[in-house]
């Protein structure tokens, strides 16, 4: 039986327990986990702000996790299919806030949407930290 590769994508900024949990759950779906970390430019176009941590720092954080086997820079949301094929992924894992939005790649891999960790979000953390400033 061949190795089952799982791929997922994210910004992974202001790294928190929700990130850990989704990566652990994604890794449990296969033998190898590949993670696309959103480029700074992609994050700016997607969220309207630069990440707190640079692309290189975010990649280093994600790559240091024992459940992660490989990381790469995700330059464009439109290239999901290319990334899946390039990395030989059998499963695409996304948070359930994206439910249905990536079904268009189901012809090249299985698509799984995992529930997000309730009450934990990077945006919420950034807003909370900003509110603490005098």
N, C-alpha and C positions, 0 to 999 in steps of 0.2 A: 504494500500500500504506500502511495506517495505522500510526501509531506504536505500538510494543509497550511497554506499561507493566508493570513488575515491582514487586511490593510485598513487603516483608519486615518482620519485627517483632523487637524485642529490647530488653533492658535497656541494653546498651552501657555498663555501669559499669566503671570501671578499664580504660579502653580499651586494647586490645592488638592484636597482629598477627593473631590469629584473627578479630577483628572486621573488620579491614581486608580480609582474604582473603575472608571470606564476602560482604562488601559488593561487592568487586570481581567475584567470581564471579556474584553476583546481577545486577549491572549488565550484565554481558556477555550475559545472556539476553534483553536488550531494548534499547530506545532511551531509556527513562526509568526511574529508580529512585526509588521512594517508600518511606520508612522510618517505621514506627510505633515510637516510643520509649515503653516501658512507663512509665506514671505511677508516681510514688513509692508511692501507695497500692496499686496493682496489684502492685508488686514486694514490698511488705510482706506482702500476702495470699498471694502465690505462693511466696516464698522465706523468709518469716518474719523478714526483716530489712530495714531501710531501705538503699537504695543508698548507696555512699560519696559519689558525686556527685549533686547534686540533679537533678530532672527537667529544669529549664531549662539547667543546665550540660551534661547529657548530650545534650540536643537541639542545643545550640550546637556541641558537638564533632562530632556526626554531620552536621549541616548544613554544616559547614565542608569536608567531603570533596568532592573534585571529581566523584566518581562518583555522589553523591547529589543528586537534583533537588528533592526536597521532603521535609519531615519533619512529623510530627504526633504528638500524644500518644495513646497507646493506653490507654484507660481500663478496658477489659474484654476478657478472652479470648473471651467469648461474642459479641462484636461483630465478630469477624473478617470474616464475610460482609458486614456493613454497610460496613466500611472498604474492602473489596475493591471493592464496587459503587460506593461514593462516589468512589473515586480512579480508577475505570475500569481496574482492573488486569486484565491478561491472564494474568499468572503470579504465583503465590504461592510464595515461596522461604522454606523453613524449614531449620534444622539437622536432620541425620539422627537426633538424639536425640528428635525429634518424629515420626519416621517413622510414617505411617499415621494420625496423630492429627488431621490436617486434610483428609483425603480427602473429608470431608463438604461441602467447598466446591468440589469438582471440577466441579460443575454450572455454576459461574459463572466459573471460570478453571482454567488448568492448575496443578497442584500439583507442585513440585519440592523434594525433600529433598537438601540438600548435605551431604557429610561435613564434620564439624567438624575444625579443625586439631588434630592430636594433641598432647597434653602441654601445651596452653594452655587455661586456664579462669580466669574471673574469681574464682570461689570459691577455686581453688587459689592464685592470686596473693594474695588477701586473707589466706588462712591462712598462706602463706609470710611475708608482711610481718609479720603478728602474731607469728610465731615468732621474728622477729629482735629484738623488743622485750626489753629487759633484765628 
